[in-house]
């Protein structure tokens, strides 16, 4: 569904992505891992058309993303950025309803079908009880679920999430990860997300992509990618990795920083 060829991106003259070619299979949960500054968020921005590199092309369903109209592309792909923009004092319901704009014509108002989708998105994310609350009154975890509900209301085929669990406690992190799996397994959305928590990526992802210094280091199933060598090469840590008996997922244990 998504394929990128030979992407090159520079910031202020510094190359942050160097000749990156990669594909993401439809119907799966993909996680992108790597140290700070390796190009993870940049890759999501290029895939979602928020950023255009100096070289390379991204295809969605075999079509160059530059050839998609704005609203048709928004019905294909929704992007939830890491930084939470300062929201005005609006209700959760109004925020989620913004997700319906790609499905409306110029000056068209929400109709009954749109309101049904908004109600569905609120229920799916556990935010129905908060629909009349101001977004500014929400906790960090509640606000993140409200933002995901807005993206879900777009009814995209692909959902891009940039560090969706950042700044959340462990309980809310697991809530978000379980929601991601539900969106994939039940609602049939392909999910591509940037994560920092490696064990979450191992437990909840079908495929792992590891980036290092603006390039792809590895891509594959978690059990094939998350290993002591990768942790040494990419994150400069020494660790023990074992396979969980029940799930078959790799689990990272006893990490320590490598010293020169």
PEKA-V357145 format. One line per field, one symbol per residue. phi: phi as a letter, one per 20 degrees, with the letter a starting at -180 (. if undefined). psi: psi as a letter, one per 30 degrees, with the letter a starting at -180 (. if undefined). burial: 1 if it has 16 or more other ideal C-beta (glycine too) atoms within 10 Angstrom, else 0. A space follows every 50 residues. Layout:
phi=???
psi=???
burial=???
//
This chain:
phi=.cbdclfcccdlnefdcclecaccffnceddddqfgneoffffffffemf bdfebobddclmdgffeffffgffeebdcdfffeffeffdfgfffffgfe gfddefmfefdfffffffffffffemdgfdfeffgfeefgffffffffff fffflfecddcdlfdfmeffffgfgffffgffgffeemefdccecdefff ffeddeccdddblmceeabrfgfeeebgfffffedlcebddcefffemff ceclebffdf
psi=ekkkkhkkkkjhfkjfkjhkklljklgljkkklllkgfgeeeeeeeeggf kklfllkkkkhgkkfffkleeeeffekkkjlekjkjklilleeeeeffff efgklkgklkaeeeeeeeeeeeeegggefgeflkefflleeeeeeeeeee eeffhlfkkkkjifgkgkleeeeeeeeeeeeeeeeefhkkkjkklfjeee eeegkekkkkkkhglkelkaleffejleeeeeeefhkklkklkkeefgkk kklhkkkkk.
burial=11110011100000011101010100001111110001111111111110 00100101010000100100001101111110000000001110111011 01100000000001001101110110100110001001001111111111 11111111111111110100011011101100110000111111101111 11111111111101011110010011100110011000101000000011 0100000000
//
